């Protein structure tokens, strides 16, 4: 996602989960990833990039269980 990734993720957390990034818990990751998918689908038509990014995010859930 490049240099704007931090700002993008922060906005997703604050706007959709109503939390500050520091408050993010493991239990929030699934909902956060769903919102990221929705937002990315609106922002880009590059489905391959979206799938790859979401797979990396999903691995966060898998590796922490």
Buried (B, 14 or more C-beta within 10 A) or exposed (E): BEEEEEEBBEBBBEEBBEBEEEEBEEEBBEEBBEBBBEBBEEEEEEEEEBEEBBEEBEEEEEEEE
